[in-house]
């Protein structure tokens, strides 16, 4: 990728529904995220259509006077159509087998492909760095595709928010701490 990318997991939200807003804590996290990223040469912000991702991006976009571009391909991966008590085990198995898709759900391979396409399009022609706000499951799949890390372990280790820098050579570095 020709641009510096900042992959961002959204701030803490009040649920998993597409219209779930940020919690009070999440709104505070979004302000800290803005302050932490403010000095970077970000010239483009792209986010999932989910409200929690857009709300996480909004303070930074306001500070930088940038519009948040929405890319549906950054939406969270749907593991299955119906909730399941064993969702965590299903998630682990889906990371181990990228072709596995539960009924009504999306395989890891399909989610990774759409996510990688979204990253490439976000970086295309960017004059500076690009901030990309998405979700934990998709980000873990993308991190695995970029540097081979264990996807399930990467997902389990994510915080809300979380930030990973990808340089033009493809090197991935976590650059967020709960203490920030």
C-alpha positions, 0 to 999 in steps of 0.5 A, a space after each residue: 500500500 502506498 499510504 500510511 494507514 491507521 486501522 482503528 477499532 471503534 470506541 466502546 459501544 452500547 451493543 453490537 447492532 449497526 445503530 448502537 451508539 457509543 457509551 459515555 465511556 466510548 465518547 470519552 475514548 473518541 476524544 482521546 483518540 482524536 487527541 492521540 491522532 491529531 498530530 499525524 498527517 491524516 488527510 482521509 478518514 474512512 469508516 464502517 457505516 455502523 454508528 459506533 464506527 462513525 461516532 468514533 471517527 467524528 471527533 477526529 474528523 471535526 478537528 481535522 475538518 475532514 468528511 468521514 467517507 463511509 465504506 460498507 465493506 468496513 462493516 463488521 463481519 456477521 458470524 451467523 444469522 442467529 445468536 449462539 451460546 457457543 459464539 466464541 468457539 464458533 469464532 475461534 473455529 472460523 479463524 482457524 478455517 477461513 472458508 467456514 461460514 455458519 448459516 447466514 454468516 460470512 466466511 473469514 475469507 470473504 470478509 478479509 477479501 472485502 476488507 483488503 479491497 476497502 483498504 486498497 481503495 482507501 489508500 488509493 491516491 491519498 495525499 497523506 495518512 488514512 484513518 480507517 475505523 472498523 470493527 474487531 472481528 474484521 480488523 483481526 482478520 485484516 491483521 492476520 492477512 497483513 502479518 500472519 498473526 493468529 486471528 483469534 488471539 489478535 481479536 481477543 487482545 483488542 481493546 476499544 478503541 485500538 489503533 494499528 499503523 501500517 506503513 507503506 512497506 506493510 509493517 504493522 505496529 500497534 500504537 494504542 495503549 489503554 493509558 493513552 
